């Protein structure tokens, strides 16, 4: 349980990124099928989850001492 509380921002970012990656595939996507990331929903969701997790990992924890 401490892992979840310690990395809550990364997990939230990964979930939001995965959702936004899937929405990007669904609404914009790649109609020809030759795009590496947006040709399949799994690819765009995983890519979005990675980017979201990385972006949200820069949010400092509440318990970080200054």
PyMOL commands that set and color helices and strands:
alter all, ss='L'
color gray80, all
select helices_A, chain A and resi 2-6+8-27+41-56
alter helices_A, ss='H'
color red, helices_A
deselect
rebuild
show_as cartoon
